[in-house]
Each structure stands twice: as C-alpha cells, then as structure tokens.
Amino acid sequence: MRRLHDDIVAAGTTRWPPEPAAISRLVRASFDLPSIARAVLGTAAATEPQRDRLADIIGEGIVRQVLHRRPDARDLFHIIETRAIGPAEWLVFTRVVPAGQAEVTLAWRLRAGPAGLRVVDMLRDGVSAVITRQQDIKAALRTRDLEAVIDELARQAASPDRAAQQ
C-alpha cells in the first residue's frame, strides 16, 4: 500500500495529472481486477469477455479516482495495522491525512497470488466497495441484462463528472 501511494505521488511530481497510462500501470500492478470483477458479479452468469470488460471498467474507474485529486508530498500516509484474515489474505488499515483536509481511514483487503499481493477490496467506514458494487449490479439486473448493465457502467465511468461522484 505504501509503494502504491509513493508511486502515485512520484508519478505526479513533474506534472499533474500524470499520463493516465502510468497510473493505469500502477493500478493494474496493485489491484487484482479480474478477481474484483468476479466478486462484483457474484452469482450473475457472465461470459469471460463480459468479466474482462467489467475488470477494465473497474480499473478505469480507479484510475479516474486517483487522477481526481492530486496527492501532495505533505500528505501524511500511515499503515496503522496489518491483520491476517485467511491463509493468503490480509487487511491493511491505512490513514491518510491530505494536506489541509480531514483524515481518511481505509482498510484494504489484499490477497496473495501468482503476481504477489494485490488489492481485492477496499473498505471505508466498514463498507466494502466490492459488496456495494455487487448490490448495485444485482439491482440493475432485475430490469436489464448483464450486457446492458456493463454498457451503463462503461458510460458512467467515461463521464467527466463521474470521478467527483465516487
């Protein structure tokens, strides 16, 4: 988590925003987007291309969130605690105090896999981002098919105001 934070700060030292491709590489190296997409889909029947597309949309959303607010070298970033929650999973609790703003405490669920430790969920105030997104998709599937739901998520992710809403 510290490396991701430091790499984002470093990417923006010469100009902000940095190239989205640079942030995308950091996100893809730090987050297990395919696992996140599978978890978000839950029991919904999905083809591999649909899961891959959803993983890409989720990754693009994370990139937009990162680019929404320029990190500052004066931001305080602390890893408060690391707790094992399974044989190959951990919760990493972090506190960020952005310069001149209120602190934010997050818990990151990390899982060990072939590519090393990668983020599979983020919790804010005890609320899982994956479960929240899963519930949203489940509700949307009551009135539309999965392809239409993924299309809508892609449109929302591409909206210039979307980062500010998330």
C-alpha positions in Angstrom: 0.0 0.0 0.0 2.9 2.3 0.8 4.5 1.6 -2.5 1.3 2.4 -4.4 0.9 5.6 -2.5 4.5 6.6 -3.1 4.4 5.7 -6.7 1.3 7.8 -7.3 3.0 10.8 -5.6 6.1 10.2 -7.7 4.1 10.0 -10.9 2.7 13.4 -10.3 5.9 15.2 -9.2 6.7 16.7 -12.6 3.2 17.4 -13.7 -0.4 16.8 -12.8 -2.2 14.9 -14.0 0.4 12.4 -15.0 -0.2 10.3 -18.1 -3.2 8.1 -17.4 -1.3 5.2 -18.8 1.3 5.5 -16.0 -1.4 5.4 -13.3 -3.2 2.6 -15.2 0.0 0.5 -14.9 0.2 1.2 -11.2 -3.5 0.2 -10.7 -3.1 -3.0 -12.8 0.0 -4.0 -10.8 -1.6 -3.3 -7.4 -5.2 -4.4 -7.9 -6.4 -7.9 -8.9 -9.0 -6.5 -11.3 -10.2 -9.9 -12.6 -10.9 -11.1 -9.0 -12.7 -7.9 -8.2 -14.8 -8.3 -11.3 -15.7 -11.9 -10.4 -16.6 -10.8 -6.9 -18.7 -7.9 -8.1 -20.6 -10.2 -10.5 -21.3 -12.6 -7.6 -23.7 -15.3 -8.9 -24.6 -13.4 -12.1 -23.9 -15.6 -15.2 -21.2 -13.8 -17.2 -19.0 -14.7 -20.2 -15.3 -14.3 -20.0 -15.4 -11.3 -22.3 -18.0 -9.7 -20.0 -15.9 -10.3 -16.9 -12.8 -8.9 -18.7 -14.7 -5.8 -19.8 -16.0 -5.3 -16.3 -12.5 -5.6 -14.9 -11.3 -3.0 -17.4 -14.1 -0.6 -16.4 -13.3 -1.1 -12.7 -9.7 -0.4 -13.4 -10.5 2.8 -15.4 -12.7 3.9 -12.5 -9.8 3.5 -10.1 -7.5 5.5 -12.4 -10.1 8.3 -12.6 -10.4 8.4 -8.9 -6.6 8.6 -8.5 -6.4 11.4 -11.1 -9.3 13.3 -9.5 -7.2 14.6 -6.6 -3.5 15.4 -6.8 -1.6 13.9 -3.9 0.8 16.1 -2.1 4.1 15.2 -0.7 2.9 16.8 2.6 0.0 14.3 2.8 0.5 12.0 5.8 0.1 8.3 5.0 0.3 5.7 7.7 -0.2 2.0 7.8 -2.0 1.5 11.1 -2.3 -2.2 11.2 -2.0 -5.4 9.1 -4.1 -8.3 10.1 -4.2 -11.8 8.6 -7.8 -12.8 7.8 -7.2 -16.1 6.0 -4.3 -18.3 4.8 -3.4 -15.9 2.0 -5.4 -12.7 2.8 -4.8 -9.7 4.9 -6.5 -6.4 5.8 -4.2 -3.4 5.8 -5.6 -0.4 7.6 -4.3 2.9 6.4 -4.8 6.5 7.5 -4.3 9.3 5.1 -4.3 12.9 6.2 -4.4 15.0 3.0 -2.7 18.4 3.5 -5.3 20.8 4.9 -8.1 18.2 4.9 -9.8 15.7 7.2 -8.2 12.3 7.7 -9.5 9.2 5.9 -9.1 5.7 7.3 -9.4 2.8 4.8 -9.0 -0.9 5.0 -7.6 -2.7 2.0 -8.1 -6.4 1.5 -5.1 -8.0 -0.1 -4.7 -11.5 -1.4 -1.5 -13.3 -2.3 -1.5 -14.9 -5.7 0.9 -15.7 -8.6 1.5 -12.0 -9.2 2.2 -11.3 -5.5 0.0 -9.4 -3.1 -2.8 -7.5 -4.8 -5.8 -5.5 -3.6 -9.1 -7.3 -3.9 -11.4 -4.9 -2.0 -11.4 -1.6 -0.2 -13.5 -0.7 2.9 -14.4 2.7 4.0 -16.2 3.0 7.3 -16.5 -0.7 7.3 -18.4 -0.7 3.9 -16.9 -2.9 1.2 -16.6 -1.3 -2.3 -17.0 -4.8 -3.8 -20.2 -5.6 -2.0 -21.6 -2.2 -2.7 -20.9 -2.6 -6.4 -22.2 -6.1 -6.3 -25.5 -5.0 -4.8 -25.8 -2.2 -7.4 -25.3 -4.7 -10.2 -27.7 -7.2 -8.7 -30.4 -4.5 -8.5 -29.7 -3.4 -12.1 -30.0 -7.0 -13.4 -33.6 -7.1 -12.2 -34.6 -4.8 -15.1 -31.8 -5.3 -17.7 -29.4 -8.0 -19.0 -25.8 -8.0 -18.0 -24.5 -6.6 -21.3 -26.8 -3.5 -20.8 -25.6 -3.1 -17.2 -22.0 -3.3 -18.2 -22.7 -0.8 -21.0 -24.2 1.6 -18.5 -21.2 1.2 -16.1 -18.9 2.0 -19.1 -20.9 5.1 -19.9 -20.8 6.2 -16.2 -17.1 5.5 -16.0 -16.4 7.6 -19.1 -18.5 10.6 -17.8 -16.2 13.5 -16.9 -18.1 14.2 -13.7 -18.0 10.6 -12.5 -14.8 10.8 -10.5 -16.2 13.6 -8.5 -19.3 11.5 -7.7 -17.3 8.5 -6.4 
